[in-house]
Each structure stands twice: as C-alpha cells, then as structure tokens.
Amino acid sequence: MRLLVAEHPFAVMNTIGLVAFALVGASKAIREEFDMFGVTVVSLATAFAVGMTRDLLVNRVPLALSSHIEIGLGLLGVGLAIGVSAALESADTHPVTSLSDAIGLAAFTTTGAIVATQADIPAFGVVAIATINTVGGGAVADILLDRSPFILLDDFYASCAVLGGSTYWIVVTAGGSNGTAAAIVVGTRIGALIFGWSLPTTQVLGLTGE
C-alpha cells in the first residue's frame, strides 16, 4: 500500500476518498428513508460534486465525466452503505461510518492539494482547493437532505482540511512525503470526534449579545 501511494498518490487517494464519501452520503440518505434513486443521488453528489469543482478550477475535464471507473467506485460506496446499514443500527453515526468519513476527508484533502500543486497554484490556492475538494461534498449532501451544512456550524471538520492542505504544501515543498498530510487529517478528525473539539461560536466568544 505504501509503495502504491508513493508511485500513484492521486489514484490511490482518489479511490479511497470516492468510496468513503459515497458510503457516508448514502448512509445519511438511507437514515432519512430516501428511495434507492435518492440514496444514489445523495451518495454520488457527496463523492463527486466538489471533485468536479476542483477540476474546473484547474481547467481540466472533470474525472467524474470522463471515467467509468469513477462512477463504479461511487456505486461501490452505495453498496457498502446498504450493507453497513443492514448490519448496524444508526449506521450514519456509527464509528465505522465516522472512520470512513475521516479517511475520505484525509484522502480528498490530499488529492485536492496534489491537483492544485501540479497546476502550479500558489500556497493559498493549494489550501483552498484542498479544502473545497474535501468539505463541499458533505455540504451538498446536507442541502439535498434539507439540513444546514454541518461544516458551517461548530463541528471541527473543515478545519481539519485547512490544516491538512497547509501541511501538504509545507511538507511537499520541503521535499517530504505527501502521506503526512493525510495522516494528520485522520488523526485530527478522530481526535475531534473522541474529545469533542469544536470551533467557538460568536456567542461563546462574547462577541454578540445573545
């Protein structure tokens, strides 16, 4: 696995991210009792929406529109979600799904940073595209599920992507491994879930009268 990541970092991370995020999106839709079409739409939107945005930002044809493999990976995630939901109660909040989400978060942070770096985009753009590539799918899924996007609330989620994108740029610029950023994102996200980390609201900071 380490050799594959070293030789084909984008392909490996993209595969992991697509399956993981498709599973997470489908699990949410199953919990809301969507029909199979709805489950598939939410799943594929979670997996592909921001990857397409990423590709358009760097002026290339979105992979989701040019590769049958990408769609196959998304559908694999749907199938896994159905299996997990059949085996586990509240599968969308189960630790298995949370771990899958953390892994997908790390993988997509890395692929976004790789694409941006290969396009010779400056540091801020690398971090921005890494973050967009990571958290936008969950936001799209929440909108389809008629929820407020949780990345805009107090959950420590998008912050993990910002940290990962920044780490990627620093480490790779210094000649280090591109897997370091992924490890930091997974570790940070799991730490947030275990210890309940969150960003403060304006109310907590005393910046509003409420």
N, C-alpha and C positions, 0 to 999 in steps of 0.2 A: 504493500500500500504506500509506504514511504517513497519507494522508487517511482511508482506511478505518479504520485503527487509532484515529485521533483521533475519528472520528464514532461508531464502533461497536466500542469496545475489547474488550468482553466477547465479542461474537460472533466477532470475528477471532481473538482469543487462544484461545477455547474450541475453535474449529475446528482450529487448528494443534495444540493440545495433544491433542485426541482422536485425530487421525490419527497423530501422532508416537508417542504412548504405545501405541496399538493396534498399530502396527508393531513397536515394541520388545517388547511382550508376546508377539505372535505369533512373532517371531524366536526368542525363548527357547524357546517350546514346540516349534517346528519343530526346533531343535537337539536337544531331548530326545526327538524322534521321536514326538510325540503324533499321534493321528489328527486329521482335519480338524475334528471336533467339539471335541476337546480344544484344538486351536490356537485355534479361535474363542472358546471359553470363556475361556481364559487372556488372549487379546487384549482381549476386551470387559471382562473383570474389571479388567485393568490400566487401561483407558481410563475406565471408568465408576464403579468401586466407590467411590472417595473423592469424586467429584463428587456422588454421591447422598448421601454422609455430609455433605458441605458444605451441600447444600440443606436437609437435615433440620435441621442445626444452626441455620439461619437461618429455619426454619419455613416452607419453601416446597416445593411438589411437585417432586421431582427431575426435571430436564430429560430424563434418560435414559428416564423412564417416560411422558413426555408429548410427545416429539418424534421423529417418524420420521427426521428429518434426522440426529439424534444417532447412531442405530443405523447409518444409512447411512455416516456418517463412520468409525465403528468398523470396519465391514466393508471400507471402502476401505483402512484401515490393514492389515487382514488380507491383502487382495490385494497391496498393495505389499510386504508382508513375504515373501509367496510368491515374488514376482518378484525381490526382492533376494536371497533365499536360493538361488534357482535360478542367479543370476548370480555370486554371491560365495561364497567358501569361509569358513566360520565367520562367517556373516552377523551373528549375535547379538553378536559382539565386534568387528566391522568398524568402522572410523572413520565410515562412513556411518550405521550404527545408533547409534553413540555420539553423533554430532552430532544425530541425530533425537531422542535421549533428552535431550540438553542443551536443545534447542529446546522440547521438550514440558515439561521441567522449568520453564523460564522462563515459558512460556505459562500453565501451570496455577498457578504461583505468583501470577501477575498476576490470573488470573480469580478465584482464591480471595480475594485481597486486595480485588478490586473488589466481589465479593458481600458480603464482611464489612463493607466501608466503607459500601456502600449500605444495609446493615441497621443502621447507626449503632452498630456494635460498637466498643468501646474498642481502643486500640493493641495490647494483649496479645492480644486476641481476633482482631484482623486478622492478626497474625503467626502465631498458632496455626492459624487456618483456612487461611491461605495454605500453611502447611507440610503440614497434613493433606491438603489438596487435591492436593498435589504428590507426596508420597512414599508415601502409603498404597497407591496402585495397584501400585507395584513390590513392596511388601511382600506384598500379596495374591497377586500373580503368583508370588513366590518360595515362598509357602506351598503354592500349588497345584502347584508344581514340586518340592515336598519339599526345599526349601533353607531355610537360616537367612536371614531377611530381611537383605539386604546393608546396608540403611540403619542397622541396629543394630550393624554391625561397624565397621571403621575407615575406610571409604570416605568421602571428603569429598563428600557428596551432600545429605543432609538439611540440612546446614549452609548450603548454597547457598540453599535455600528459606527458611530463617530469615533469612538476610542479605537476600534479595530481598523478603520480606514486610516487614521492618523498613524497608528503603529505600523501598518503596512508600508506607508510611504517612508517613514523614518528607517525602518529595518531594511527594506529593499534598497533604499538609497545608500545605506551603509554597507550593502553587499551581503545582507543576511538572508535567512530563509523566509519565503512567503507564507510558510505554515505558521509562523509565530503569531501573526495577527489572528488567524483562525482560533488558535489555542486560547488567546487572551479573550476573544469574544465569547467562546463557550464558557470559559471559567468565570468571566464577569457575569454573564447571564444566569448561570446556575447559582452563583453567589447571591445574585439579586433575588432569585426565587426562594432560596433557603433562608436568607436573612431579612427578606422583605425590604430591600433597598428601593428607594424611590426618590425622584427629584421633588423638592419642596414646591408647594403652590404659593401664589402671592399672599394668600390668607395666612399660611404658616409663617411666611417671612414678615408679616405685619405690614405689607405694602398696600393693603386695602382696608376698608373699614368694616369688612364683614368678618 
